[in-house]
Amino acid sequence: MRLTTERFILRPLSEDDASDRYLAWLRDPDVNRNLMVEGEKQTIDDIRAYIRAHDGETSILFGIFAKEDGELHIGTHSFRHHPRDKRATVGVMIGDRDYWGQQVPLETRAAVLDYAFGSLGCQKVEAGCFSSNYPAVYNFKKQGWTLEGVLKRHRLIDGDFVDALQFAMFRETWDSRT
Amino acid sequence: MCPALTADDVARALVGAALGVPMAQIGSDCSMFTEPAWDSLAHMRIVLEIEKRLNRSLTTEEIVAITDVKSVHDLLCA
């Protein structure tokens, strides 16, 4: 399984990809405040276990690798397929700050959506973010996702309770994009 | 607000400053879907600047409504 975009390659991570660099992202407060993990407590072994928890079929942890940077690992897309419901759940993390503001989630998630709707025949893909993650909200709006629901005061971030937003992309919306 | 500036001017100026684009190049119809400089980090600067000017955090409904100059204008004038 390998997905390719103009600037990036997405391939399933192996335990060999559990690097200090990856660990540093999880321990970066500006990254982990938007994740559902206690990033500061993570270890390399935790990352390896997380990678192992993906079976490569119904759950895939894609690494995002930058072509122009010697296939440098810059982030991840988690992907879970729910075949019974023709649905998938995705989540993105761009760990390398040099790639923030570079439209990486938009470009790479498009490849993941093509895979879900094309290869797997999904009818819906779901994803979420916290209301305080303004860049993520931007990415969902820009890409045409529908806000399906709001879980109020769901997560404590920097002393404030923020909402969790649930977005969906439906097959017909993705197929009709120009 | 400077009386010489309309609310639309203020919204365009805010968006232009966040995008690093001269206000003169920001039309009233400018949006995240049409302006290449309106990326995720610029968007964050827009939201933070609105919160600063309103001196409060935006609600989720307000945050997800921000997609263009008009929505910025509406928030500043609410």
Interface residues (C-beta under 8 A of the other chain):
Chain A: W100 G101 Q102 Q103 P105 S131 Y134 P135 A136 V137 Y138 N139 K141 K142 L147 V150 D160 D163 L165
Chain B: M32 F33 D39 S40 L41 A42 H43 M44 V47 L48 S57 T60 I63 V64 T67
